[in-house]
Amino acid sequence: MGIRVAVAGASGYAGGELLRLIAGHPELDLAAATAHTQAGTPVAAVHPQLAGLELTLSATDAAVLGDADLVFLALPHGQSAALAAQLPAGVKVVDLGADFRLRDAAAWERYYGGPHAGTWTYGLPELPGQREAIVASDRVANTGCYAAAVTLALAPLVAAGVADPADVVVVAASGTSGAGRSAAAHLLGSEIMGDLTPYKVGAHQHVPEIKQASGADSLAMTPVLAPMPRGILATVTARPIGRTHPRDVLRAAYAGEPFVRVLPEGAWPHTGATLGANTCHLQAALDVDSGRIVVVSAIDNLGKGAAGQAVQCANLMLGLPETTGLSTYGVAP
């Protein structure tokens, strides 16, 4: 008998990826998977890639979830807090939504609306001191997908004093799964194929999270919807301070980290290389004209940007080796 885990919101893309990772995890047993409109439907009917996983989605109920040792909440933003409050105190929880990520209540209300539910331990183990905090926590707030890609690229540079925290610009492209599974006209294949579309320009909800996690004071971000199912490619630029090369800082910061790869000089990240993995690929350069720092970051938004990172945090919370059940290598082609 392994460690019993449950997934709320199992019918979504992140929920389905969680089910896949749990099914292949040597120490975790899936005790329950719940959904809203898809309750009563076999898992394989909702997620055909999980054919053979003999389980039917249950209605989302705290009593069903509370029988597990750890619960993953893969719910829309604003829906986790009420359910988490009903779970027994002894049940560990990883929330993949935004409800508990921000320390600043005003920032939550500005970007998400409604009352701020509070703040849990932030689930990015690669930040200094954060791995130890996650190990000691029963409640962890998983990172946002854009936040994971940008923070891993930027935080070491700000901390080392080589990037100006007041002058950061991000342009990042994401696959359509980042928008969730609900039907929407702008996500139809005929709408997205052969097209790149900016959205939430100057007002993306991950901006306050990135600032909080990376140490940036000011950040201009342009998200772009790309015609691919999954993946994020983020280009992060900042005004340099001093003469230290950003690549040297990133290599030192992530030496020994299992899920962050600073690529060899001359090699640049691309989303396909991280598909299916819990890995972030990074490369850095100094722009020859402006002198600005340029860091490119690639992740799978459903891996290191969601479900993979959630399992990474759960491993730490449960006293398991951090890499258990997670791949560091992508799937190609």
Secondary structure as UniProt FT lines:
FT   STRAND          3..8
FT   TURN            10..11
FT   HELIX           13..23
FT   STRAND          28..35
FT   TURN            37..40
FT   HELIX           43..46
FT   HELIX           48..50
FT   TURN            51..52
FT   STRAND          58..59
FT   HELIX           62..65
FT   TURN            66..67
FT   STRAND          70..73
FT   TURN            77..78
FT   HELIX           80..86
FT   TURN            89..90
FT   STRAND          92..95
FT   TURN            99..101
FT   HELIX           105..111
FT   STRAND          121..123
FT   TURN            125..126
FT   TURN            128..129
FT   HELIX           130..135
FT   STRAND          139..142
FT   HELIX           145..159
FT   TURN            160..161
FT   STRAND          163..174
FT   HELIX           176..179
FT   HELIX           185..187
FT   HELIX           189..192
FT   TURN            193..194
FT   STRAND          197..198
FT   TURN            201..202
FT   TURN            205..206
FT   HELIX           207..214
FT   STRAND          219..225
FT   STRAND          232..240
FT   HELIX           246..253
FT   TURN            254..256
FT   TURN            258..259
FT   STRAND          260..262
FT   TURN            265..266
FT   HELIX           271..274
FT   TURN            275..276
FT   STRAND          280..286
FT   TURN            288..290
FT   STRAND          293..299
FT   TURN            301..302
FT   HELIX           303..307
FT   HELIX           308..317
FT   TURN            318..319
FT   TURN            322..325
//
